[in-house]
């Protein structure tokens, strides 16, 4: 009987690593990314949202610098599911991503740009 046990391969779970990562990091693996999205308002008007920045950063200071840099208006919105989200007027996806990388707030690999 022990010979048969040695020949039977053990069950391989291809999702074992993914499950360990999700439970071990407490869901932080998903939140490592900074998501930059664009939302269409009406006509040619659009809205850029930045979500997923670390909580230790001052959102208001980042927003102030973004507004000065790109000559647009913006606000910090408290969302029950997503936490704090920065909203900017216009399509500022490329500008925001380069700004966050140059300021050293986020690495380029951790930015996801969504939309269109």
C-alpha atoms as one frame of an Amber mdcrd trajectory, in Angstrom:
protein
   0.000   0.000   0.000   2.848   2.424   0.695   4.136   1.937  -2.892   0.826
   3.134  -4.276   0.860   6.181  -2.017   4.321   7.117  -3.269   3.234   6.911
  -6.919   0.046   8.935  -6.595   0.867  12.587  -7.147  -0.509  15.038  -4.656
  -3.213  17.402  -5.755  -1.773  20.565  -7.259  -3.613  23.778  -6.533  -2.656
  26.427  -9.102  -4.340  29.167  -7.044  -2.560  28.366  -3.779  -0.068  31.236
  -4.163  -2.788  33.747  -5.014  -4.843  32.767  -1.972  -1.828  33.091   0.306
  -0.999  36.531  -1.112  -4.533  37.836  -0.630  -4.987  36.540   2.886  -1.407
  37.193   4.021  -1.357  40.802   2.881  -4.840  41.483   4.202  -6.007  42.748
   0.838  -3.107  45.208   0.638  -1.901  43.621  -2.576  -4.922  45.054  -4.347
  -4.529  48.468  -2.746  -0.867  48.871  -3.747  -1.970  50.276  -7.088  -2.900
  53.891  -7.650  -5.801  54.024 -10.100  -6.132  57.072 -12.327  -9.466  57.179
 -14.152 -11.314  59.586 -16.397 -15.088  60.007 -16.236 -17.120  61.729 -18.912
 -19.421  64.447 -17.572 -21.412  66.163 -20.276 -20.294  67.083 -23.783 -16.536
  67.552 -23.856 -16.224  67.939 -20.084 -14.430  65.212 -18.149 -13.258  64.438
 -14.635 -10.016  62.732 -13.573 -10.035  60.691 -10.350  -6.984  59.490  -8.421
  -7.619  56.636  -6.011  -5.406  54.367  -3.922  -2.769  56.734  -2.551  -1.361
  55.740   0.818  -3.131  57.175   3.830   0.008  58.778   5.299   0.103  61.320
   2.449  -1.718  64.597   2.859  -4.314  64.523   0.102  -4.943  68.265   0.382
  -1.260  69.125  -0.168  -1.033  66.800  -3.172  -4.233  68.324  -4.549  -2.889
  71.839  -4.061   0.274  71.003  -6.028  -1.699  69.248  -8.784  -4.026  72.236
  -9.159  -1.113  74.674  -9.403   0.847  72.478 -11.799  -1.955  71.778 -14.271
  -4.061  74.965 -13.905  -7.259  73.104 -13.111  -9.679  72.926 -10.218 -10.106
  69.880  -7.994 -11.360  68.487  -4.726 -10.875  65.598  -2.298 -14.002  63.447
  -1.982 -14.628  60.956   0.830 -16.106  57.755  -0.624 -17.469  55.051   1.711
 -15.969  52.180  -0.343 -12.852  53.729  -1.879 -11.776  56.070   0.894 -10.409
  59.448  -0.122 -10.401  60.174  -3.853  -8.836  63.181  -5.592 -10.976  64.640
  -8.376  -9.566  67.013 -10.999 -11.272  68.849 -13.828 -10.350  67.761 -17.341
  -8.463  64.759 -18.667  -5.284  64.893 -16.563  -4.377  61.179 -16.577  -0.908
  61.476 -18.153  -0.089  64.633 -16.226  -1.055  63.133 -12.866   0.889  59.911
 -13.471   4.097  61.753 -14.407   3.647  64.137 -11.462   3.232  61.294  -8.939
   6.326  59.503 -10.274   8.503  62.635 -10.349   7.418  63.643  -6.852   8.375
  60.164  -5.581   4.903  59.471  -4.214   4.343  56.317  -6.307   6.528  54.086
  -8.468   5.669  53.922 -12.158   4.920  50.170 -11.874   2.202  50.826  -9.274
   0.120  53.190 -11.418  -2.832  51.956 -13.466  -4.401  54.351 -15.942  -8.006
  53.601 -16.951 -10.364  55.054 -19.490 -11.032  55.449 -23.210
